[in-house]
Amino acid sequence: MASLDQALAEAADVGTVLVLRPQSARSADEEIKRLLIDDPESAQLLAVCFSRSPATWYDEWCEVLGTAPDAAAVVTTPDLADSDLGDRDVAVENVATPSNLTGIGVKATPYLTEWSDAVVVIDSLSVLLQYADPQILYRFLHVLTTRLQTADARGQFFLDPNLLDDQTVELLKTLFDAVIESDGTEDGWSVLLR
């Protein structure tokens, strides 16, 4: 086990990272989110977010980066997308439901094609697993991580392993360049590199 700083240093050069942490360790997310961002001002962020509004997501990332990203887009559902964006420079793409993994992929593809420094963030695989069978989600993530590699993009995927069976967690781990895992304690971080 290691500190979070040690774990992040080990995973510094990866393309895709799965972050396994219980809800109690969410406070570390801010540091983890900066892992794949080389230059905050040129960051191009594409989120798949079904747990909060695009405006809230954007504000959180501006705080993490200390500045507004160069470009931002959020794939979400219409009920979350209805929030007022104000002057936030974030594109919002809608899918009818989180179970529409094909739709999520279709909405994400143009950004991966057009952006040169894209970072995809799926802030809760746990939410997606409430709507999709683990095998179907596995296939979706396999296609997505392959697209990220092809586009020279990076990706962060967050999951609370306490909400899933060990078999599903182990299956998902195989898709990512690195797995950063917390046991919920301050110095309880580990890294598995593939």
Secondary structure, DSSP 8 states (H G I E B T S, - for coil): -B-HHHHHHHTTT-SEEEEE--GGGGGGHHHHHTTT-S-GGG-EEEEE-SSS-HHHHHHHHHHHHTS--SEEEEEE-HHHHTS--TT---EEEE-S-TT-HHHHHHHHHHHHHH-SSEEEEES-HHHHHHHS-HHHHHHHHHHHHHHHHHTT-EEEEEE-GGGS-HHHHHHHHTTSSEEEEE-SSTT-EEEEE-
